[in-house]
Amino acid sequence: MGNYNIPKNRKKKYSSKRVTVDNPFLKLIAGLIVFGLGVMLAGLIALKLYLTSLPPIKNLNTLKPNIVTTFCAGDGEVIKTFAAYTYSNVELKEVPETLVKALIATEDKNFYKHPGYDMVGLARSMVANVLAGHVVQGASTITQQLSRILFLSNEKTFTRKIKELQVAAQIEKTISKDKILEMYLNNVYLGSGAYGVKGAARIYFNKNLNQLTLPEMALIAGLPQAPSVYSPYNNKKLAEKRRNQVLLRMYKMKYIDKETYEKAKKAPIILSSMPTMYATNKAPYFCDYVMKEMYKLGFTEDEIVNGGYKVITTLDYKAQVKANEAILKNLKAWGLTRDKNQAAVFSFSPIDGRILVYAGGKDYTKSQYDRVTQSARPSGSAFKPFIFTAAIEKGYSPNDMIDDLPFKAGDWTPRNYGNKYRGPIPLYTALMVSSNVCTARLMDAIGVRPVIQLARVMGITTPIPYDYTISLGSNSVKLFEMTRAYGVFANGGFKVEPFAIERIESSRGTILYEAKKARSSKVLNLNTAATMTAIMKTVITNGTGRAANIGKPAAGKTGTTDDSKDAYFIGFTPDVVTGVWVGNDDNSQMGGITGGTVPALIWKDVMTVATAPYGNADFEYPEVILNPFRAPGVSIIPQSEAKKKLENKEKEQQEAEKEKAEEQKTPARVVKPAEILQQTLTPIKKKETPTVEVKPERTEAPQPQFAPIPVTSAPIGQQQ
């Protein structure tokens, strides 16, 4: 070390100071401390400035919810608001003590002990939120909930949470605990359009507060956490489960004894009729779907109701109104006027995925069950396009001939309606007239697995059994997924996912969410999509779906299940895909209702309006040539004769197999897909089997000439 001329008796002291200044590690620590103090100071200043922006706590006694969330259609039409169905103040002394205890036990057991916030619960939620990187857990006290209802937005941010705590603390300093509780009881949203416990008692049970039973009070007390989820109108079983949780908490806090608890949890839920004003939102099934989409985005029930958001949806309001009218009009015209007689409509854009029409039933006030996304019913002949698509993908031509004659696959013997058969017909005609035996033959030729795989990639998510009967739609599907899958045909082989929300704005106009460009995936060859579209055009122009003709390029398919229990029409233009289902909720028969009757008529009414903005544009697809074919006269084969024909065919096949076994040394000939279909038919001449032709210039494909084929009703195994 150098000599700094420091006296010996002082050298040690000065050496110590020298080390403190020059040691890099200690220097870093000192710097961090200074930096930390600076940050803390800046934070305190910022917090001071932030807190000065908090809303003034004045006139608390006269305040009520003043922020209303609205759902808007794509054209700006307000389709739903969360304004109070009923709002009237009630004094705390008028509220049954049992109801007060039920709410405290459920929402804030330490209400009378904390200063507006629960530190233990807050610490627990803070850990969860920090780990998640955003607010995922609340731990809000009754006072915090009140501060949010009256003064704050419901944005899921840390800053909003800080404001909530501060406002809660101010409220606690301003008014008494009893007054806070009273205001909470008057302002909390309890579902079905009810703000406050008095409104909830009237809406759910048509009673005054003092007339409520213990189980009824427990049900109301369980609603604040998720009003729509636990609403007994939406899900009675879940509401009962939540009610019993409240009763258990009351028992554990010794508000009720065991005998009372056991008796109360067994009580049935008896509701009043659905309140009319709550059910007047203009697209209730669609709005329920929007709510579910917002849940997926991280919004809670309470936040949606009280957040003051503006939710701009994709709904085509004019088309939605027409769908509601078309359902009621056509069901009535065909005598389907009972509550169990139902219909559902779902429309979306195959290009960008925007949901345009969403009707889950004919009367939301009587049934909130959503038949678009909740109901899975047999698809009938509406499933046949997947079999034909799989065949086209494997190289078959729409002009290949196939036997419309009795057929047997193992132990299964499908038959056409009324045992009516046409003999050899082209593939496209087989789908046009919805031949059951032709579809079964085709399935037998290509196999079950390719059909299931194709249906999966196109958008069918419900289970599909490995069974030949799926060729005639024995498998259950949801209208949502069937319509989504048909969108692949309309979009050149690309699948897009339907969505309902364009964007969400805060009460201050800040965009909280905006839909991204729809992701699409290619699942079909363009020529396959073009071929299937050309075939399904004939369904509307000359086949089973003639009642759906809207006077512009469109394609689709009818579907009817066993004994006419379910009927479908699913079709599309280049811009809109619409699926319609008609059936009975109890799965009973509908008589002569087929896909070509009521569903096709509803589809026509809806599509006439939904496609109006897009004109008469045709599909921009490669040209597909369908050979003109005049259907032969329909022959009616008696069951005995059909059985005899099948037996003869089986004998012929057995003899052919014996001959084949004797010629094992002879090299096998490669059989083309079209030849597989021939089986016992006369071989097709080359000139009679043209394939898809793609021409440089677009011309209108010649329309085939057909003999009139009546639209008839038929079930699975028989139906068209």
Helices and strands as residue ranges (DSSP letters): H 8-22, H 24-51, G 60-62, E 70-72, E 78-81, G 92-94, H 97-107, H 119-132, H 142-151, H 158-174, H 177-187, H 197-205, G 209-211, H 214-221, H 236-252, H 258-264, G 278-280, H 284-296, H 301-306, E 310-313, H 317-333, E 341-348, E 355-359, E 376-378, G 380-383, H 384-393, E 401-404, G 417-419, E 420-421, E 423-426, H 427-432, H 436-446, H 448-458, G 468-472, E 476-478, H 479-490, E 494-496, E 501-505, E 511-514, E 520-522, H 526-541, G 546-548, E 555-560, G 562-564, E 566-572, E 577-584, H 598-610, G 612-614, E 635-636, H 639-662, H 673-678, G 686-688
